[in-house]
Amino acid sequence: MALVFIRAIISPLLLAGRFLSRVPLPDPGPVSPEDEARALLFYPVIGLLLGAILALLFWLPSTLGAPAAVVAALVLGVWVWGTGALHLDGLADCADAWVGGLGSRERTFDILKDPHAGSMAVVTLVVVLIGKWSALSGLAAVPGPAALTLACIPALARAQILLLALTTGSARPTGMGAALRQGLPRRPAWVMLGATWLGIGLLLGGVGLAAVVVALAVFWAWRRSMLDRLGGFTGDTAGALVELSETGVLLAMVLVLPISVGR
């Protein structure tokens, strides 16, 4: 019984880690559809592990006096590499599709399936990466609180995918959007989502509450856009949600954190 319980946790956790990161985690071996569905429950956990690495990379050079721009570049580089630019790819596809789709649902889907990147994809990626780098540079003024906050941001952003799967239908009957919803254990999913929000609130206090509020505002705005354009979500739009959430929360923290520490 104990081995069955452990496997029910380890296998989905490894699946989530192998999908969301470039970390060479062990192959969990044969997996069931139930394992694939449960993997979504561990997205915030993988985000927290990523955030812990980023926080260490941010805090240590900052306390040693490294220039803020260099620290920001280091953290951002590891951030992009560690995730394999998975969510950036989704954001780029959505940027091209939302502009080039001209309001048409089918044309938007056609562009989402196109592997080539257009000008809007490039512009959007540049703007988002500059936004993240600028925010990280600004947060170097408060390295301790910033590092603690940075540890939570990837977890909060990946919890957005869990919330999306719980509240929003798939835009297509097949594809990643449908796969994320199919077989998802809803009650444990709500528990994991609530635990993520509560944990961030308890760890960061008012700053954590502000981060959750900003993330939910981004979620509401992007979900509304998805429903208006596609009638649901896809894997690409879920990836875009992660990037938009991370960027929005990071930029908000530049305003909130200095105030919270009296600077």
N, C-alpha and C positions, 0 to 999 in steps of 0.2 A: 504493500500500500504506500509506504514512504517513497519507494523508488518511482512509483507511478506519479505521485504528487510532485516530486522533484523534476521529473521529466516534463510534466505539464507546465512547469515554470521555465526550466532551462531552455527547452527547445524553442518556444516562442521568443524568449529573450535573445537567443542567438540569431534567430531569423530577423528580428527587428534590428539588431546591431549590424548584421551583414548587409541589410538593405539600406540603412540610414548612414552608414559610415564606411570608411576604407580600412578600418581596423581588421587585421587578419584573424578573425574569430574562428573557432573550430566549426567544422561542418556538422550541423545537428543530425545529419543522416536523413533517413526517410521521415517525411513530415506528413501529417494529416491535414485536411482542410480546416479542422478545428485548431490545429497549431497555427496555421496561417492567419486565421481570424483572431486568435488570442495575441498574436504578435503585435497587433495594433495597441493593445493595452500597455505595452512596454515602450512605446514611443517616447513618453515623457522621461522614462528612466534612462534611455539612451541619450536623450537631450541633456539630462543632468550630468551624465558622465562626460559628455563633450564639453559642457559648460565648466566642469571642474578643471579640465585640462586647460581650457582657455583662460580661466581665472588665474591659474598658477602662472601661465605664460605672461599674463598681464601684470600681476602683482610683483613678481620677483624682479624683472628688469626695471619696473617703475621705482621700486624701493631702492634699487642700486643706482638710480640717477640717470637711466637711459632716457634719451630724448623721447618726448611723447609721440612724435610722428613715427619714430622707429618702432616703438612698442606697439602702436596701432597697426603698423604694416605687418609686424610679426604675427600678431594675434589674428588679423584678418586673413593672412596667407594660410595659417594652419586651419582656420575656420573653413575656408573654401576647400582646401585640399582634403581635410578630414571628412568632409561630407561628399566628396567627389563632385562638387557643384551640382548635386542632384536637384535641389530646390531652385537654384538659379536657372537651371535648364527649363523648369516648369514656368518660372516667371518670364523668361525670354520668349517662350512659345506663346504665353498669354498676351504679352505686349504686342507681338506681331498680329495675333488673331483678333484682339479687341479693336485694334486700329484698322487692320486690313479687312476684317470681317464686315465692316460697314453696316453693322446692326443685324446682319443676317445670321441666323443660327447655323445653317448648313455651311455657309462660307466660313464661319468661325471654326467649325469642326474641321473643315478641310485644311485650314491653315495650321491648326493645332497638330495635325498629323504630318505636316511638312517638316522634314528634319533640318531644312536650311534656316539660317538666322537672317532676318531682315534688318533694316535700319532701326526700326523701333525696338527690336530686341537688344541691339547693341547699345543704343542710347539709354534704355531702361537699366541695363546691367551696370553701365558706367555710373549712372546717377545713384543707384542703390549702393554700389561698392564705395563710392565717394562719401555717401551719407554715413555708412558704417564706419569708414576710416575716420571721418571727421568727428563722429560721436566718440569713438574710442580715444582719439587724441584729446578731446575735451575732458573725458573722464579721468585722464591721467593725473589731474589735479587732486583727485580724491582716491588714491589707489586702493586703499583698504575697502571702503564701502563699495567702490566700483567693482572690485574683483568679486566680492560676495554677490553683488547684483548680476554680474556677468555670468556667474555660475548657474543662475536660475533662468536666464533669458532663453537659451536653447530648449530647456524643458518646457517652458511656458509656450513657446512657439510650436513645438511638436504636439503639445496637448491640444492645440487648435485643430489638428487633423482629427483627433479623437472626437472633439466637439462637432466638427463638420460631419463626420460619419454618423453621429448620433442624431443630428437635427436636420440633415439635408439629404434629399434623394440623389441618386446617381443620374447624371445627364444622359447616360446611355445604358442599355440593359447589360452590356458587356464592357470590359475594360477595367482599369484600376479602381475607378470610383465605385463600380458595382462590387468588385472584389473586396474592397475595404469594408463595405456594409454587410456583405453576405456572411452570416455566421457569427457576427460580432456579438459577444455576450454583453447585453446592454447594461444590466445592473452592475457588474464589475467595472464596466467602462465608465459609468457615472461615478462610481466610487473612486476610481483612479483619477478622474478629472477633478473631482472635488478635493481629493487628497493633494493633488498638485497645486491647486489654487490656495488651499488652506496652508500647506507647507510653505509656500512662498510668502504668504501673508505673515505667518508666524516668524519666519526667518528674517524677513526684511522690514516688518512693521508697515508704517505708512508708505514707504517706498514700494514695498511689495504690492500693497493695495493699488497704488497708482499704476504699477506695471500691469496688473491684471485688468484694470479698467481700460487702459490704452489698448491692450491686446483684444479685449472684447469689442471695443469700438472698431478696430481694424477688421475683426471677424464680421461684425454686423455689416459694415460697408462693403466688404468684398463678397460676402454671401449674397447680399442684395444684388450686386452686379452679376454674379454667376447665375442667379435665378432669372434675372431679366434677360440675360443673353442666351443662356444654355438650358435653363429649366432645371439645373442641378449642378453637381460638381464632377470633375474628372481628376485624374492623377496630376495633370499639369496645374489645374487650378488649386489643388491642395498644396502642391509645392510652392506656388506663388504665394499662397496664404502664409506659409512659414517664413518666407523671405520678407514679405510686407510686415509681418508681426515683429520679427527680429529688428528690422530697421526702425519701425515706428516706436517700439519700446526703447531701443537704444537712444534715439534722438530725444525722447521724452525724459530719459534719465539724465541727460546733460543739464536739463533745467531743474529736475527734482532733487538729484543727489547733493549738489552744492548747497541748496537751501536746507536740506535735512541735516547736514553736518555744520551748518552755520557759516558757510563761506559765501 
